[in-house]
Amino acid sequence: MNHYAIYWIKEEFAHFFYYRSDVLYRFIKSYEYDQNREDLAMQFRYITIDIPEELLISRIMKYQPQQADTKVEANSVKIHENMRYISLHMEQKRINFRGDIIHDAEDLLFPALRSFQPYFFVVGDRPYDFGWISPVGMGKYKDRGGQVLYSYL
């Protein structure tokens, strides 16, 4: 099973980092590796939004195919459909999920997340396994230049 984490990124940062996903990916990996570093923790809290667990679970349940078997337990959801299976574990700032292939999540999870909010960023365990669940339009946010999440000193 593959492990993935989903983060809800604030709109302004989603727009700014949409075409700089590699920078966002490296930042999140740095934070995951060293959560005790206060500068990374503060920046992580600043660019992400808390996951509204109950609301999101109800949305996921609403978007499941009729033949899917869905079980909700405490802060987790397990979804089976035919030969596909994913398990979700909700945390304050991320959704952890496991599945055989990302395409299972594309059918069983991402439609519900897209209907809820387009600014979810997915990070896998393998190197450079990351991406947005939806395209993020530039809209009113233009490249302001000079913004960075972190820098090497």
Secondary structure, 3 states (H helix, E strand, C coil): CEEEEEEEECHHHHHHHHHHHHHHHHHHHHHHHCCCCHHHHHHHHHHECCCCHHHHHHHHHHCCCCCCEEEEECCEEEEEECCEEEEEEECCCCEEEEECCHHHHHHHCHHHHHHHCCCEEEEECCCCCEEECCCCCCCCCCCCCCCCCCCCC
